[in-house]
Amino acid sequence: MNDEQVGFNLADLRKLCKSYIDYTRTYMDRKEVRRINRQRSSLDNFVFQFSSEVVDFSSQYGSDISISYTASNVTGRPSKFPNYGDFPQSYVMRSYGPWRELAPSRKCPIMPQNSGRIRSEDFIILSFTIPVIPLVISIFETFTPGSVVRISGKVIDLPDTMAWRLLWEGLPQNCNGMRHSRLFAPKLKHIKELVREICIEFNHSQLQYYTELDAVSMGGILKYPENGELDVMSVPMVTHTSSGYVYDNNEEQNQELLSNVRVPSMASNIPMSTSLDPFLKLIRNIEELENEWRKVPAIDYTLRLPNESLMQIFSYLDLKSLRLCMRVCKRFNNICTDGYFYRELNLKPYWCSFSYSMLISLEPYCDRMTKMDLSWCGITKGILTTPFNLFLKRCGRNLTNIRLDCCEFVNDTTLIAINLFCPHLKELSLRSCTSINFGLICPPQSLTEMERIDLYRTNITIDYITFFITSMPKLKHINLGSCKRIESMDNVAYELSTWNKQLVSVDFWKSYTLSPTGLRYLTVLKQLEEIDLGWCLAMSIPGDSLLDLVKSCPKLKKIIVVSLRGVCDRDLLAFADFCPLLEQIDLVGLRAITVDACSKFLQKCKNLKLMDVNFCENIKEDVVNDWRLKYPNVCIQFTTSDHSNVYHY
């Protein structure tokens, strides 16, 4: 049956009917809003509060022994908002933009299809004094906003593995043109349970520079209305004024909101009616006609596909979809339980519901597993240390990559289990695993093949890191950033130069005990491509140590020398002369470098992609604009701000 047989165009008629329905509903919605505005029902039990405690977080620009740029700064009332700029009193994370993924130290993805459309890179969990049913959550962003991608709430009086509820999620936003602070308060999914803790997840890929948070607030009600209906239109919104923070419940905003509704022009002349049944029925009839028109024989084409083709198709599915396919039919079940799909296991996206039972349910299929990422899965406390160690004993013999970032269940016995049961291990990531005391050392068995170890913000000691280094002759990447218990990083540098001559990247971020002497030890690392010396304050006057390093390491592609005040034009020009492959350099806060040296540096570095000259006193905005025009392929970071005195050392 076609349009001529029916006598009219089906698509046009359906569009006309839907336009009429939308128009009618808009009219009815306006009447409802007027009724609400007349009643102005108030939420007497509404509570507005700022976060009182940081429960956990994945990374921070500052260190645990400082107060600048640390996670604790996000608690309490805003101290800088609505001012815009770089403030040490805010919370800042470690990365921005795509630069981490372009660095030599980048990590290979594990089961990337599990990450979904919205990928999280960092998180912070905040606690509030009074549990409420959340209606509005406001994030006070004072610098480079746009990285928040997900907000979850933890329901009280429920097991952690069942307590987390998704309140909002969205793609990272490109707000690079925004040069003012932002009060980000997305529309939340309404739940009926009380929440005390929230988790905010971030994706920094769209950021032009580090994002900074000043505070987080949550507003909600103490109990759900007895009639079961929540009057969302009368929820107070927080607004910043010169006199403080006020609740804005202006009915004019509701009217303005409705005034933006556009009625389709093709329905403007249709007479009003309060009954939509005839039109809904007509639409159903139209759909039935279209189904009859397009009717084709029901053929299951998957029956004609060989198992190999189906396996290739299923390999693009995330873990949840793969488990659902098991229930379709016996054939799909047999295919989806093949160990081929579980060679890589990434449960990080499911941290909010992770439990031991989830891990055990996957165990029968993990006999060929080589890569495992359980980062953030310790947040829910859904697994204890001993059961996880036993899982490693049963399934760890083929593992080459293990990532356990921010997992509270990982302790000293877990390190022993990894050493005993994972003989082919090449990567171990323990970022922010603060439950490890590094007090037990056992003879090395599985560390000889290790190529990458990440110990950022752990409690590792000089004895244990020495044990690691001497046991890993093939080590290529090591992260020792913010490891505050290492008494002498110079000794670590010496061990690295003795045992790990194939080292490609080393991160000493905030290592206050690394001196020029330790840096000179690293001159034997001829394969070095990346080094992070940011905030190594004992290196403030590097002497000839930096010059010796770049002369000996011609393969360097990324150099971070943030806040090393003694770095001067001579060092900068040496980078250009002896590191022809250099792609990224971070010069934040260097007061001695000049415009002439930077100009020569840009001219010589043909492969340069990123140069950060923020807070370099001799660099001015007009000069940077000229550089950007002359070198369009280089991202030159230089931020103008009315708060030029806020950068503290």
JOWO-V854601 format. One record per pair of residues at least 24 apart in sequence whose ideal C-beta (glycine too) atoms are under 8 Angstrom apart, sorted by the first residue. I is the first residue (numbers start at 1). GAP is how many residues later the second one is. D is the distance in whole Angstrom. If there is no record, write none. Layout:
{{I GAP D} {I GAP D}}
This chain:
{{1 288 6} {1 291 6} {1 292 5} {2 291 7} {6 283 6} {10 276 5} {10 279 6} {10 280 6} {13 269 8} {13 273 6} {14 269 6} {14 272 5} {14 273 8} {15 251 8} {16 250 6} {16 251 7} {17 262 5} {17 265 6} {17 266 5} {17 269 8} {18 265 7} {19 245 4} {19 247 6} {19 248 4} {20 247 5} {20 250 5} {20 259 6} {21 255 6} {21 258 6} {21 259 8} {22 241 8} {22 242 7} {22 245 7} {23 240 5} {23 241 7} {23 244 5} {23 245 8} {23 247 7} {24 248 7} {24 249 7} {24 250 8} {24 252 6} {26 235 5} {26 237 6} {27 245 7} {28 246 8} {29 229 7} {30 228 6} {33 200 7} {33 221 5} {33 222 8} {33 225 6} {36 195 7} {36 197 5} {36 198 7} {36 218 8} {37 214 4} {37 217 6} {37 218 8} {40 194 7} {40 211 7} {41 190 5} {41 193 5} {42 192 7} {43 178 6} {43 188 7} {43 191 6} {43 192 7} {43 193 7} {45 176 5} {45 177 4} {45 178 6} {46 89 8} {46 173 7} {46 174 7} {46 175 6} {46 189 8} {46 190 6} {46 201 8} {47 83 5} {47 85 5} {47 172 7} {47 173 6} {47 174 7} {47 175 6} {48 169 7} {48 170 8} {48 171 4} {48 188 7} {48 190 6} {48 197 8} {48 199 7} {49 79 5} {49 80 6} {49 81 6} {49 83 8} {49 168 7} {49 169 6} {49 170 8} {50 25 7} {50 26 6} {50 27 5} {50 28 8} {50 78 8} {50 165 6} {50 166 7} {50 167 5} {51 24 5} {51 25 7} {51 75 4} {51 76 7} {51 77 6} {51 164 7} {51 165 5} {51 166 7} {51 167 7} {52 24 7} {52 75 6} {52 76 6} {52 77 5} {53 73 7} {53 74 4} {54 70 7} {54 71 7} {54 72 6} {54 73 8} {55 70 4} {55 71 7} {55 72 5} {55 142 6} {56 67 8} {56 68 7} {56 69 5} {56 323 6} {56 350 7} {57 65 8} {57 66 7} {57 67 4} {57 68 7} {57 375 8} {58 35 8} {58 64 5} {58 65 5} {58 66 7} {58 318 7} {58 347 7} {58 348 6} {58 373 7} {58 374 6} {59 34 5} {59 35 4} {59 36 8} {59 63 6} {59 372 7} {59 373 7} {59 397 7} {59 398 7} {60 31 7} {60 32 7} {60 33 6} {60 34 7} {61 31 4} {61 32 7} {61 33 6} {61 149 7} {62 26 8} {62 30 7} {62 448 8} {63 419 5} {63 421 7} {63 447 4} {63 472 8} {64 393 7} {64 418 7} {64 420 6} {65 419 6} {68 580 6} {69 143 8} {71 53 6} {73 140 8} {73 141 8} {74 50 7} {74 52 7} {74 139 5} {74 140 7} {74 141 6} {74 142 6} {75 51 7} {75 140 8} {76 139 7} {77 138 6} {78 62 5} {78 136 4} {78 137 4} {79 135 6} {79 136 8} {80 62 5} {80 134 5} {81 59 4} {81 61 6} {81 100 6} {81 102 8} {81 133 5} {81 134 7} {81 159 7} {82 60 8} {82 98 8} {82 99 5} {82 101 8} {82 158 6} {83 59 7} {83 98 7} {83 559 8} {83 560 7} {84 58 6} {84 59 7} {84 95 7} {84 96 5} {84 97 5} {84 557 7} {84 558 8} {84 559 8} {85 57 7} {85 58 6} {85 556 4} {85 557 6} {85 558 4} {85 561 6} {86 57 6} {86 126 7} {86 528 8} {86 529 8} {86 553 7} {86 555 6} {86 557 7} {86 560 6} {86 561 6} {87 55 6} {87 56 7} {87 125 7} {87 127 7} {87 556 7} {87 559 5} {88 558 7} {88 559 8} {88 560 5} {89 125 8} {90 52 6} {90 53 7} {90 122 4} {90 123 6} {90 124 5} {91 33 7} {91 121 7} {91 122 5} {91 123 8} {92 118 5} {92 119 7} {92 120 5} {92 121 8} {93 29 5} {93 109 7} {93 111 7} {93 117 7} {93 118 7} {94 28 8} {94 415 8} {95 26 7} {95 27 8} {95 109 5} {95 115 8} {96 48 7} {96 108 5} {96 111 4} {96 112 7} {96 113 6} {96 114 5} {96 115 7} {97 107 7} {97 108 7} {97 109 8} {97 110 6} {97 111 7} {97 112 8} {97 538 8} {98 107 6} {99 485 6} {99 511 6} {102 481 7} {102 482 7} {102 507 7} {103 402 8} {103 427 6} {103 454 8} {103 455 5} {103 481 7} {104 400 6} {104 401 5} {104 425 4} {104 426 4} {104 453 6} {104 454 6} {105 372 5} {105 374 8} {105 399 7} {105 400 4} {105 402 7} {105 425 5} {105 453 8} {107 320 8} {107 322 8} {107 345 8} {108 293 8} {110 234 5} {110 235 8} {110 236 5} {110 261 5} {110 262 7} {110 263 4} {110 291 7} {110 293 7} {111 208 7} {111 233 4} {111 234 6} {111 235 4} {111 260 8} {111 262 7} {112 234 8} {113 203 6} {113 204 7} {113 205 5} {114 204 5} {114 205 5} {114 232 4} {114 233 8} {114 234 8} {114 235 5} {115 231 7} {115 233 8} {115 234 6} {116 202 7} {116 233 6} {117 54 7} {118 31 5} {118 32 7} {118 51 6} {118 52 7} {118 53 6} {118 85 7} {119 30 8} {119 84 6} {119 86 8} {120 29 6} {120 30 6} {120 81 4} {120 82 7} {120 83 6} {120 229 8} {121 81 6} {121 82 5} {121 83 6} {121 84 8} {122 79 7} {122 80 4} {122 82 7} {123 76 6} {123 77 7} {123 78 5} {123 79 7} {123 253 7} {123 283 8} {124 75 7} {124 76 5} {125 72 6} {125 73 7} {125 74 5} {125 75 8} {125 254 7} {126 71 7} {126 72 6} {126 73 8} {126 74 7} {126 90 6} {127 69 6} {127 70 5} {128 68 6} {128 69 7} {128 70 8} {128 90 6} {130 66 8} {130 92 8} {131 25 5} {131 63 4} {131 64 6} {131 65 4} {132 62 6} {132 63 7} {132 86 7} {132 87 7} {132 88 3} {132 89 6} {132 90 6} {133 57 8} {133 58 7} {133 59 6} {133 60 7} {133 61 6} {133 62 7} {133 87 5} {133 88 5} {133 89 8} {133 90 7} {133 91 6} {134 33 6} {134 54 6} {134 57 7} {134 61 5} {134 64 7} {134 84 6} {134 85 8} {134 86 4} {135 53 7} {135 55 7} {135 84 6} {135 85 5} {135 86 7} {135 95 8} {135 97 8} {135 100 5} {136 49 6} {136 52 7} {136 82 7} {136 83 4} {136 84 7} {136 99 6} {136 100 8} {136 101 6} {136 102 7} {137 30 7} {137 31 8} {137 48 7} {137 49 8} {137 51 6} {137 61 6} {137 79 7} {137 80 7} {137 81 5} {137 82 8} {138 45 6} {138 46 7} {138 47 4} {138 78 7} {138 79 5} {138 80 8} {138 81 8} {138 100 5} {139 44 8} {139 45 4} {139 46 7} {139 61 7} {139 74 6} {139 77 5} {140 41 7} {140 43 6} {140 73 7} {140 74 4} {140 75 4} {140 76 7} {140 77 8} {141 40 6} {141 41 5} {141 42 8} {141 43 6} {141 70 7} {141 71 7} {141 72 6} {141 73 7} {142 39 5} {142 70 5} {142 71 7} {142 72 5} {143 38 8} {143 66 7} {143 67 7} {143 68 7} {143 69 4} {144 31 7} {144 32 8} {144 63 5} {144 64 6} {144 65 5} {144 66 6} {144 67 5} {144 68 7} {145 28 8} {145 30 5} {145 33 6} {145 36 8} {145 37 4} {145 39 6} {145 66 6} {146 26 6} {146 27 4} {146 28 6} {146 29 4} {146 30 8} {146 32 8} {146 60 6} {146 61 6} {146 65 7} {147 25 6} {147 26 8} {147 55 4} {147 56 6} {147 57 5} {147 59 7} {147 60 6} {147 64 5} {148 24 8} {148 36 6} {148 38 8} {148 52 6} {148 53 8} {148 54 6} {149 52 6} {149 53 6} {149 54 5} {150 49 8} {150 50 7} {150 51 4} {151 35 7} {151 37 7} {151 47 6} {151 48 7} {151 49 6} {151 50 8} {152 46 7} {152 47 5} {152 49 8} {152 200 6} {153 38 7} {153 42 4} {153 44 7} {153 45 5} {153 46 8} {154 41 6} {154 42 7} {154 43 4} {154 44 7} {154 45 7} {155 36 8} {155 38 4} {155 39 7} {155 40 6} {156 37 8} {156 38 5} {156 39 7} {156 40 5} {157 37 8} {158 35 8} {160 219 8} {160 220 4} {160 221 5} {160 222 6} {161 192 6} {161 193 7} {161 194 4} {161 219 5} {161 220 8} {161 221 4} {162 191 7} {163 217 8} {164 35 7} {164 188 4} {164 189 7} {164 216 7} {165 24 8} {165 26 5} {165 28 7} {165 30 7} {166 186 8} {167 24 7} {167 31 7} {171 32 8} {172 31 4} {172 32 7} {172 33 6} {172 34 4} {172 35 8} {173 33 6} {174 32 5} {175 31 8} {176 30 8} {176 31 8} {176 32 4} {181 33 8} {183 55 8} {183 57 7} {185 52 7} {185 53 7} {190 40 6} {190 42 7} {192 32 5} {194 28 8} {195 25 7} {199 153 8} {199 180 7} {208 429 8} {209 405 8} {209 428 6} {209 430 6} {217 28 8} {307 28 6} {310 25 6} {311 24 6} {311 27 7} {311 29 6} {311 30 8} {314 27 7} {315 25 8} {315 26 7} {318 31 8} {319 26 8} {319 27 8} {319 28 8} {319 31 7} {320 30 8} {337 27 8} {337 28 6} {338 27 8} {339 26 6} {339 27 7} {339 28 6} {339 29 4} {339 30 8} {340 28 7} {341 24 7} {342 24 5} {342 26 7} {342 27 6} {343 25 5} {343 26 6} {343 27 5} {343 28 7} {344 25 7} {344 26 7} {344 27 4} {344 28 8} {345 24 6} {345 26 7} {345 27 5} {345 28 7} {346 26 8} {346 27 4} {347 26 7} {347 27 5} {347 30 6} {348 25 5} {348 26 7} {348 27 5} {348 28 6} {348 29 7} {348 55 8} {350 27 8} {351 24 8} {351 25 4} {351 26 5} {351 28 5} {351 29 7} {352 27 7} {352 28 7} {353 27 7} {353 29 8} {354 25 8} {354 26 5} {354 28 5} {354 29 7} {355 25 7} {355 27 3} {355 28 7} {356 26 6} {356 27 4} {356 28 7} {356 31 5} {356 32 8} {358 24 8} {359 24 7} {359 29 8} {359 32 6} {360 31 8} {363 28 7} {363 31 7} {363 32 6} {366 29 5} {367 28 7} {367 31 8} {368 30 6} {369 26 6} {369 29 6} {369 30 6} {370 28 5} {370 29 6} {370 30 5} {370 31 7} {371 28 7} {371 29 6} {371 30 4} {372 27 6} {372 29 7} {372 30 6} {372 31 7} {373 28 8} {373 30 4} {374 29 7} {374 30 6} {374 33 6} {375 28 5} {375 29 7} {375 30 4} {375 31 6} {375 32 7} {375 54 7} {375 56 8} {376 29 7} {376 30 5} {376 31 8} {377 30 6} {378 26 8} {378 28 6} {378 29 3} {378 30 4} {378 31 5} {378 32 7} {379 27 7} {379 29 8} {381 27 7} {381 28 8} {383 26 5} {384 25 6} {385 24 5} {385 25 7} {385 26 6} {385 28 6} {385 29 6} {386 27 8} {388 26 7} {389 24 6} {389 25 6} {389 28 4} {392 25 5} {392 26 6} {392 29 5} {392 30 7} {393 24 7} {393 27 8} {393 28 5} {396 25 4} {396 26 4} {397 24 7} {397 25 7} {397 26 7} {397 27 8} {398 26 7} {399 25 7} {399 26 6} {400 24 5} {400 25 6} {400 26 5} {400 27 7} {400 49 8} {401 24 8} {401 25 6} {401 26 4} {402 25 7} {402 26 5} {402 27 7} {403 24 7} {403 26 4} {404 24 8} {404 25 7} {404 26 6} {404 29 6} {405 24 6} {405 25 7} {405 26 4} {405 27 6} {405 28 7} {405 49 8} {406 25 7} {406 26 5} {406 27 7} {407 26 6} {407 28 8} {408 25 8} {408 26 8} {408 27 5} {409 26 7} {410 25 6} {410 26 6} {411 24 5} {411 25 6} {411 26 7} {412 24 6} {412 25 6} {412 26 7} {412 27 6} {412 28 4} {413 27 7} {415 25 7} {416 24 6} {416 26 5} {418 28 7} {419 25 7} {419 26 6} {419 27 5} {419 28 7} {420 25 6} {420 26 7} {421 25 8} {422 24 5} {423 26 8} {424 25 6} {425 24 6} {425 25 6} {426 24 6} {426 25 5} {426 26 7} {427 24 7} {427 25 4} {427 26 8} {428 24 7} {428 25 5} {428 26 7} {429 24 8} {429 25 4} {430 24 6} {430 25 6} {430 28 6} {431 24 8} {431 25 5} {431 26 7} {431 27 8} {431 48 8} {432 24 7} {432 25 5} {432 26 7} {433 25 6} {434 24 7} {434 25 6} {436 24 8} {438 25 8} {438 26 4} {441 26 5} {444 27 4} {447 24 4} {447 25 5} {448 24 7} {448 25 7} {448 26 7} {449 25 6} {450 24 7} {450 25 6} {451 24 6} {451 25 5} {451 26 7} {452 24 6} {452 25 4} {452 26 8} {453 24 7} {453 25 6} {453 26 7} {454 24 8} {454 25 4} {455 24 6} {455 25 6} {455 28 6} {456 24 8} {456 25 5} {456 26 6} {456 27 8} {456 51 7} {456 53 8} {457 24 7} {457 25 4} {457 26 7} {458 25 6} {459 24 8} {459 25 8} {459 26 5} {460 25 7} {460 26 7} {461 24 5} {461 25 7} {462 24 5} {462 25 6} {462 26 6} {462 29 6} {462 30 7} {465 27 6} {465 30 8} {466 25 7} {466 26 7} {466 29 6} {469 26 5} {469 27 6} {469 30 5} {469 31 6} {470 25 7} {470 29 5} {472 27 7} {472 28 7} {473 26 6} {473 27 7} {474 28 6} {475 24 8} {475 25 4} {475 27 7} {475 28 6} {476 26 6} {476 27 6} {476 28 4} {476 29 7} {476 51 8} {477 26 8} {477 27 6} {477 28 5} {477 29 8} {478 25 7} {478 27 7} {478 28 5} {478 29 7} {479 27 8} {479 28 4} {480 26 7} {480 27 6} {480 28 6} {480 31 6} {481 26 5} {481 27 7} {481 28 3} {481 29 6} {481 30 7} {481 51 7} {482 27 6} {482 28 5} {483 28 7} {486 25 7} {486 27 7} {487 26 6} {488 25 5} {489 24 5} {489 25 4} {489 29 6} {489 47 8} {490 24 6} {490 25 6} {490 27 5} {490 28 3} {490 31 7} {491 27 8} {492 26 7} {493 25 4} {493 26 7} {493 28 4} {493 29 6} {494 24 7} {494 27 5} {496 25 7} {496 26 7} {496 29 7} {497 24 4} {497 25 6} {497 26 8} {497 27 5} {497 28 6} {500 25 8} {501 24 6} {501 25 7} {501 26 7} {502 25 6} {503 24 7} {503 25 6} {504 24 7} {504 25 5} {504 26 7} {505 24 6} {505 25 4} {505 26 7} {505 53 8} {506 24 7} {506 25 6} {506 26 7} {507 24 8} {507 25 4} {508 24 6} {508 25 6} {508 26 8} {508 28 6} {509 25 5} {509 26 7} {509 51 8} {510 24 7} {510 25 5} {510 26 7} {511 25 5} {512 24 7} {512 25 5} {512 26 6} {513 25 6} {514 24 6} {514 25 6} {515 24 7} {516 25 8} {516 26 5} {516 27 5} {516 28 8} {516 29 4} {517 28 8} {519 26 4} {519 27 7} {519 29 8} {519 30 6} {520 25 5} {520 28 6} {520 29 8} {522 27 6} {522 31 8} {523 25 5} {523 26 6} {523 28 8} {523 29 4} {523 30 7} {524 28 7} {525 27 8} {525 28 6} {526 26 7} {526 27 7} {526 28 8} {526 29 7} {527 28 6} {528 25 4} {528 27 7} {528 28 6} {529 26 5} {529 27 6} {529 28 5} {529 29 7} {529 52 8} {530 26 7} {530 27 6} {530 28 4} {530 29 8} {531 25 7} {531 27 8} {531 28 6} {531 29 7} {532 28 4} {533 26 8} {533 27 6} {533 28 5} {533 29 8} {533 31 7} {534 26 5} {534 27 7} {534 28 4} {534 29 7} {534 52 7} {535 27 6} {535 28 5} {536 28 7} {537 26 7} {537 112 8} {539 25 5} {539 27 8} {540 24 6} {540 25 5} {540 26 5} {541 24 8} {541 25 4} {542 24 5} {542 25 6} {542 29 7} {546 25 5} {546 28 7} {547 24 6} {547 27 5} {550 24 5} {550 25 6} {550 28 5} {550 29 6} {551 27 5} {553 26 7} {554 24 6} {554 25 6} {554 26 7} {554 27 8} {555 24 8} {555 26 6} {556 25 7} {556 26 6} {557 24 5} {557 25 6} {557 26 5} {557 27 7} {557 50 8} {558 24 8} {558 25 6} {558 26 4} {558 27 7} {559 25 7} {559 26 5} {559 27 7} {560 25 8} {560 26 4} {561 24 8} {561 25 7} {561 26 6} {561 29 7} {562 24 5} {562 25 8} {562 26 5} {562 27 6} {563 25 7} {563 26 4} {563 27 8} {563 86 6} {564 26 7} {565 24 7} {565 25 7} {565 26 6} {565 27 7} {565 84 8} {566 26 7} {567 25 7} {567 26 7} {568 24 4} {568 25 7} {569 24 6} {569 25 6} {569 27 8} {569 28 4} {572 25 5} {572 26 7} {572 29 5} {573 24 6} {573 27 6} {573 28 6} {573 31 8} {575 26 7} {575 30 8} {576 24 7} {576 25 5} {576 28 4} {576 29 5} {577 27 7} {579 26 8} {580 25 8} {580 26 7} {580 27 7} {581 26 6} {582 25 6} {582 26 6} {583 24 5} {583 25 6} {583 26 5} {583 27 7} {584 24 8} {584 25 6} {584 26 4} {584 27 8} {585 25 7} {585 26 5} {585 27 7} {586 24 8} {586 26 5} {587 24 7} {587 25 6} {587 26 5} {587 29 6} {588 24 5} {588 25 8} {588 26 5} {588 27 6} {588 28 8} {589 25 8} {589 26 5} {589 27 7} {589 58 6} {589 60 7} {590 26 5} {591 25 7} {591 26 5} {591 27 7} {592 26 8} {593 25 7} {593 26 8} {594 24 5} {595 24 6} {595 25 8} {595 28 5} {598 29 8} {599 28 7} {602 25 6} {602 28 8} {602 29 5} {602 32 7} {608 26 5} {609 24 7} {609 25 6} {609 26 6} {610 24 7} {610 25 5} {610 27 7} {611 24 7} {611 25 5} {611 26 7} {612 25 4} {613 24 7} {613 25 5} {614 24 6} {614 25 6} {615 32 5}}
